[in-house]
Amino acid sequence: MGTAKELKDLVQQAIDKGATTVEDVHQAIARMPIDVLERISPQLSLAKTVGDVQKMTIGTVYDAIRLVNKTAGDIADQLLAAGKKPAQTPRARST
C-alpha cells in the first residue's frame, strides 16, 4: 500500500481535488438563479453584485477547506518525521 507519507499525500490530494470539484459544482448551481435574474432584468445591477458576492463567499469557504487540508498535511508530515527519530525527551530519574 505504501508508506504512511504516501498514504497521507494521497488522502491530502483527494481532499484537495474533491474540494475543488465540489466548489465548481457549487458555483455553477449557485449561479443559475442569478443568470435567470440577469436575463429577466439585464439592467438590474443588484443581480451582478449579488452574484459577485456569492461567488467570492463560496470561493472563500473552499479556500479555507483547502488551507485546513494543507495545514493538516504539514502537521502530519512533521509528526511522521518526528516518529522516525529517536525520542529526545530525557528520562525521569527514579529516586
N, C-alpha and C positions, 0 to 999 in steps of 0.2 A: 504494500500500500504506500510506502514511502516514509520519509522521516516526519517527525512532528512539525518541523518548519514547513515542509512541503504541504502537509495537510492544512496547516494554518494559512499558508498562502492561497491554497485552493479555495478554502472557505471564504477568505477575505475577498478574493476576486469574484466569487459567485455573489456575494452580498453586494459588492460594488456594481457589478453588471446588472444584477436584479433590481437594485435601486434605480439605476439609470433607465432600465426598461419600463419599470412601473411609473417613473416620473414622466416619460414620454407619453404613455397611455393616459396618465392623469391629466397632463397638459392638454392633450387632444380632446378628451372628453369635457374638460372644464371650458375649453374654448368654444365648444359647439353652441351654447346659448348666446354667447357674445357675438358669434358670427351671424346668428339669426337676427339678433337685435340690430346689428350694423346693417344688414340687408333691408330690414323693415324701415329703419330710420337712419340713413347714412350720415345725416348732418348732426346726429346726437353724439357729441364728443364724449359724453359720460361713458358710453359703451367702450370706447377705446381706453379711457382712463381705468375703468373697472377691469378690463382685460389685461392691461399692463400691470396693475397692482396684483391681480390674481396670479399672473404668470410669475412675477417676482416672488410672491409669497410661497407658491408651490415650489419654485426653484430653491428657495432658502431652506425649506423643510428637507428636501432631498440632499442638498449640500450638507446639512447638519448630519443626516444619516451617514453620508459618505465620510464625513470628518470623524464621527464616532467610530466608524468601522476602521479607519486608518489609525486612529489613536489606540484602539483595542489591539490592532495588529502590531503596532510599535511596542506596546506593553508586553504582548505575548512574545515578541522577539527578544526583549530584554529578559523575560523570565526564562525562556528557553536557553538563552546564552548563559544565564546565571546557573542554570541547572547542570551545565556541562563542566563547571569549575568546581574545585573542591570548596567545601564550606569555609568561610572566612571568619566565622564567629568564634571567639575564644571559648574554651570550655570552662565551665564553672568548677571552681576548686571545692573539693569536699573537705569539710573541717571536722 
